[in-house]
Amino acid sequence: MFSPIASLHIARIEAAAATLPDGSPILLGGTDDQGTEGGNYEPHGEIYNFASGTFRVTGGLNSLRVAFASALLHDGRLLMAGGNNAVANVSSAELFDPATGYFTPTANNMVTPRVSANAVTREDGKVLVANGSDGETADLFDPATMSFTATIGAMVASRAAATATSLRDGTVLITGGLDLSGNVLDTAEIYDPTTQTFSATSGTMTTSRAIHTATLLSDGRVLIAGGSSGDTSSAALNTAEIYDPSTPKFTATGNTMSAARVNATARLLQDGDVLIAGGINTSGASTASADLFDPATGQFTVVPGTMSNARSAGAAVSLPDGRAMIAGGSIVIIVAGLPSVTPTNMVDFFDPKSGQFTPRVTMLAPRDLFIATLLKSGKVLIPAGRAIVVTGVGTAILETAEVYTP
């Protein structure tokens, strides 16, 4: 008699099989089902555990995912939730443990698939995962049980490509995004963790925005910058606004950025300024420029010099030494009126002391649409994302991950 067991995490053909010294079967390599031209050579294997009846990936993620949500837990592990696997949006999630270097699936899935969602770690250690679904649902992840439950209250609006920012009082500000019809929103809402409910802010944003940035400033206000107010590149925004929880109101900044920026990166620096780099401009191409926002003056200034690549959809982290690290992303150029997209593996560092960008290292793989995270060890985890024009593949979602050591 044959009986089914758990499925592999990554579909594969022409893989090798062996038995480890402890008797566990291992499947190695093969070709996966990514991309548009017959699949990609699979870099990882999977080990079957007889006790649990499940497979464990030997390296990398347990699921293909791009445009996922990510949050660092209080114990140093990293939650990665949702995203898209090149076929559909996914509801699965997994945890990366720096102590072991492995990704482990959560005990259950989110209540609904989510893409371009947001994850925020609360003071009690639980994680709010919101936006990016086909409704107004939101999830709470409990690291103690490794499981998700739905929040008591539903969101005010369904949103994708929005932002979620944890405020000083423990509430979460959720701004803008796209509704189910693709309309860009100028509304915002607040999540209250004590009641697990959402409520609309007393006023709307100054501008409708999606695929924008939101940065918590040192004084507790939130800088909301760039993004798009429509479905064409001409709708890219160079404007920004401030949300003040004490008012609470949205007000425009004193001036605009030097360029429109959709899908840019934004990082709070140690001196309180905010670095906003890259993004898509009004022509539809990516830019290599950056701006600095000074909360004291409410003004943007142009960063002298540029990054090594014009890029959007990259990832940024603030390093312990005060520098900002901008990794990967897409180099987008316009060819015959259409965008041509190529992910980059270049990593640039911005030093606030010199006010300059310096390219220092390259990633092991070009990738975009991922989130890089500074781990408690000071290392940076760079997982998943998307690759274009790799061996045997037109476009592929990556399950590989790499670690940068400063």
N, C-alpha and C positions, 0 to 999 in steps of 0.2 A: 504493500500500500504506500502511495505517496500522500503526503500532507503538506500544505503550504506553510512557509515560515515568513518572517518579516521580509519586506522588500529591501533591495539595495537602496542606498541613499542616492546614488548616481547611476542611471541606466548606462550600460556599457556592453560592447560586443568585442570578440576576439581578445578577451582578457586571459591572463595566465592564472592558474590556481595551484596552491601548494598547501601543505600542512605544517603549521608551526610546531616547535618542540613540545608545547603543552597540549597539542592535539587540536588546536583551533584552526579551522580552514581560513585561508586568506585568498582574496581575489585581487590581482594586481594589474594595473594599467588598462589597456584596451582603448577602444574609441567610444566616446560618449555621444549623446544625441543633441549636442549643441550646434548652433549655427545653421547655415543655409546650404552648405556644400558637403554634407555627409558626415559631419561630426568632427570632434577635436580629440587629439591624443590625450588620454586621461592621465594626469600626473600622480594620482593617489590610489591607494588600495583600500579594501574594506575587510575587516576581520569579523568572523561570526562568533558570537558568544553563546554557547549552549545553555548556560544558566538563565540568561535573560531572553534568549531567542531572538536577538537583534544583531544588526551589523554596526560596527564602529568604523568611521573613516580614519585611516592612519595619519592623515594630515589634511589641512584645509577644512572647508565647511561641509556640513552634512546635506545641504541643499543649495541649489543654484539660486542666487538672489542678487538683484540689482535694484537701486533706488529703495533701499531698506531703511528701517529705523534702528537707532543704536543708542545705548545708554550704559554708562559705567556704573556698576553697583558699588555699594559701600565697602564690600569685602574684596574689591579689586577685580572681580570677574566682569565680563562684558556681555550684555544682552544684545542680540541682533534679531530683529523681528520683521516678518513680512517681506515685501519686495515683489519682484517679478522674476520668473524663471525662463523667460523667452517664449513661454506658451500661455501662461496665465498669472494673475496675481496670486500670492500665496499667503496662507494663514499660519504657517509654521514659524518656529523661532528656535534659537539655540544660544548656548552660553559658551564663551571662550574663557578658559581658566589659565591664567599665566603660569600657574604653578606646574601644570602638566603639559601645557602647549596644545591641548586638544579642545575641539568644539563638541559640545554635548547637546542633543535635542532636549527641549523642555518637555515636561510631563504631559502637556496637552497643547493644543493650538489656540490661537486667538479666536474670538467669536466670529470673526469674518476676515477674509483676505484683505490685505492692506498694501498699498504701494505709495511711495512718496509720503509716508506717514511721519510722525514725530514721537520720540520717546523721551520722557523726563523722569529722572530719579528723584523721589520725594525724600523728605527728612526721615520718614519712618522706614526707608529702605525699599519700599515698593516702587514700581515703575508704572507711570501712566503712558499708555500707547494710544494715540488718537490720530484722527484724520486718515485720509487715503482709502476709505472704504466706500461701498455703494449705499451707505446710510449714515445715520447720526450716532452710531455705536462708538464706544471707547472701551479699552481693556485696562485692567490692573494686573500687573505681574508680581507675584510674591516669590522672592528668592528662596524663602524657607521651604515652600512646597513645590517650587519649580513649575508653578501652574498659573494660568490666566483665569480671571473671572471678569464678567462685564461690570462696568460701573453702574451704580444705582440709577443715576439719571442719564438721559441721552444728551448729546450735544445739541446746541441751538441750531447748527447748520452742518450739513455734510460738506467736508472740505478735503481737497488734495492739494499738494504743493503749497501748503500753509506753513506757519512756524508755530512752535510752542516754546515758551520761555518761563522758567521757574522764577517767581518773584520773591522778594525778601520775606514776605509774610507767609510763604508756603503755598500760595495759590499759583496757578499756571495761566499765563496769558497766551491765547491762541488767536492769530491774526491772519486775515485775508485768505487766499487760496482760490481754488476752482470749485464751483458747485457741480452737481451731477450733469448739468447741461453744458458745462464748460465755461460758464460765465465767471469773470474775475470779480471777487468779493471785496468790498470795503468795510465789511463788518468784522467784529472781534468778539471774543467771549472769554469768560474767566471760569476756570475749574476750581472748585473748593474741595480740598481733600477731606475735610471734616464731615461733609455731607455727601460727598461723591456726586455732586451735581454741577451743572454748567449754567451760566447766566450771561446774557448779552452785556457788553460794556455800555456805559451810559451814553457814549457817543461813538460815531464811526471814525475810521481812519480818514486822513485828508485825501487819500488816493486809493483806488482799487489796486490791489497788488497780489501777484502770485509768483512763486519761484524767487522770492526775495530773501533777505537776511534779517535776522533779529538778534540783537546782542544786548545782554544785561550789562549796564554801565555800573561803575563803582559806586555811584550814588543811589542805585536802585531803580533808575529809570531804564527804559528800553529803547535802543536805536533800531528803527525799522527802515531798511534802505533798499533801493533798487527794485528789481523784479520787473514784471510786465503787467500792463493794464489791458492787454488784448491778446489776440491769437496770431499777430504778425510781428516781425522784428521791429517794425516802426513803432510799436507800442512799448518797447523797452524803456525803462525809466532811469533817469539820473537823479530823481528826487529822493528825499528821505524825511522821516518824521520821528518825533519822540513821544513815547507814551509815559506819562507821569502817574504812578499809582496814587499819589497823594491828592491829585486833582479830582477824579481821574479823567484825563483828556489826552487827545492826540494833537500835537502841534507840529507844523513844518519846521525843519531846520533853517538856520540863517542863510545858507546857500546850498547849491546842489553839488553833486559829485562832478568830476571832470569828464566822466563818460557814463552813458547808460550801462547798467550792469544787470543782466539776467543770469541766474545761477552762478553768482560770484561766491567767494569765500569771505568770511568776516571773523576776525579774532580780536579779543580784548587784550591789549598789551599791558605790561606791568606798570607803565606810567599813567594808565587810565584811558589812553587814546585807543581808537578802534581802527584796525587796518582792514580795508575792503579791497580785494584784489581780483582781477580778471573779470570774467563774465562775457555775455553776449551783448553787443552794442546794437544801435538802431539799424545798421546795415545787415545784421544777421551773422556777422563774423565775431570771433572771440578777440579779446583785447589782452595785451600784456601789461597794461597800466594798473595803477593802484592809487587809492586815496586814503588819507588819514583824517579821522574825525576827532576833534578836540571837544569834549563835553563842556569844558570851562567856557569856551567861546561860542560853542554851537556851530562851528564852521568846519568845512572840509578844506584840506590843502592837498595838492598833487604830490605824490611821492616822486622825487627825482630818479630818473632811470626806470627801467622796466624789468619784468621777469624774463627768464630765458626763453619762455614760450608764451605766446598768446593762448589763454586757456579759459575754459568754463567747466563746470561740473567736476571740479577737483575737490580736494579736501585740505583742511588746514587745522593745525594744532598749535597751541602756545607751549613752547619748551621751557623747562625750568630755568634756563639761563637767560630768559627774556626774549629770545628770538621767536619769530613766527615761522613755521614750516608749512609751505604750500606744496602739495604733492599731486602728481598726475593731473588728470582732467582731459578735456577734449580741445584739440586745435581745430577750430572751425574756420574754413575759408569759403568764399563764394565763387563757384565755378559755373559759368554760363547761367547765372541767375539762381543756382541751387547750392545749398550748403554741402560741403564735403567735410566729413568728420574723421579725425584721426586721433585716438588716445595717445597720450605721451607718458613716458616713464620718468620724466625729469622732475627733480625736487629742488625748489628754491627756498632760500632762507632770507627773511627780512630781519635786519639788525636795527632796532630803534636808535642805537647809539650813533651809527653812521648814517642811518636813513636810507640804506641801500639794500638791494637784492643781490644775493650771491648764489649761483648754482653750485652745489657741492657733490651730490650723489644722484644716482639713478636707481629707480626701483627695479626689481627683478622682472616685472612685467608691466607694460603699458596698461593703464586702466582708468576709467572714469565712472561717475555715478556711484561712488563709494564713500564711506565715512572713515576717516582715520581717527584713532583715539590714543591719547596719552595715557599709558598705564601707570600704576602707582610706582613701578620700578624705574620710571623715567624713559622707558622704551616706548615706541609708537607701533601700534598694531595697524596694519594696512590690509583689510580683507575684501574679498569679492570684487564686485564691480563688473565692468563690461570691457571686452577687447574687440577690436575690429581689424580685419585683415591679418589674422594669425593662421598658422599652419592648417590648411584644410577647411577653414571656416570663413564665412563672410562676416557674421557678427556672432559673438559668443558671450554668454554670461559666465563669469569666472567663479569657481569655488576655491581657488587658491588663496592663500594668505601669506603675508610676509611681515617681518618685524624689523624696524629700524632702531639701531642703537646709537644714540648721539655720541 
